[in-house]
Amino acid sequence: MNEIKFMQEWSIKEFQKLPMRGLNEDIGIFDSLIILPTEEIHDSNFRCMDFIAVKNDIPVCRLSGCSDVIHFDGIG
C-alpha cells in the first residue's frame, strides 16, 4: 500500500503547489501520471486537465495538459 500513500494523504491544493515543468524541460522517464482537474474550461466546454508526473512513488512536477482529452500517441 505504500505506493499509493501520497494519493490518500495529499489534497488537490498540495498537488497544485508542485512546480510546473518548464517549457521544453526534459524531466526524463516517469512511472505514472495523476490527472488533476483544473477550473479552466476548454473550447469543448469540458474542464481542462493538468497532469502530475510521478517517479518512484514521488510526485515530481505538474505537466500542463491544457486539454480536455489525453492523446497517448500525440496529437495529429
N, C-alpha and C positions, 0 to 999 in steps of 0.2 A: 503493500500500500504506500510505501514511501514515495514512489514515482509520481503519485498524483497529490501528494500532501499540499503543495502550494496551491493547487486548484481548490482545495477545500478551505484554505485559510486566507487566500488573497481576495480582496474586494476588487470590483471593477475600477475604482479610483486608484488602487495600487498599481494595477496593470497600466492605467492611463499615465502614471507618473514615470514609467520606463522611458529611457531615451529613444527618440525617433532615429531610425537608421538614416544616415546621411545620403544625399543624392549620389548614386553610383558607388556607395560604400560596399565593399565586399565583406560580408560577415561570415563567409565560409559555409560549411555544411552544418545544418541544424537537424535535430531529431524529430521535432514536431512543431505544429502550429496551434495556437489558440486563436479562435475567432473572437474579435472584440467589436461588438456593435457600436456605431457612433451615432451622434444626434444628426449628422449631416444627411440630407435627402438627395439621392441620385436623381438624374433626369427621368428615370423609370418610375419615380415616386416610392421606391423602396429605400430603406436605410443603407448607407454605406457601411463598410466594414474595414477595420484595421486588423492586423494580424500580429501576434506575438511569436517571435522566434524562440524556440526552446532548445538548449543544448545541455545534455547530461542532467536533465530534470531541473534546469535553472532557466527561468525566463530571462532572455538576454536584451531584447530591444523590440520596439514596435516597428512594423513594416506597414506603411500606409497603402492600403488597398485602393482607396478612392473609388471603389466599385461596389456594385450590389450583387456580383457573382464572382465565383472563383474559376479561373481558367488554368487548369493544371498543365496544359501543353502550350500556354501562351495565347495571346490574342491574335487572331488572324489565321 
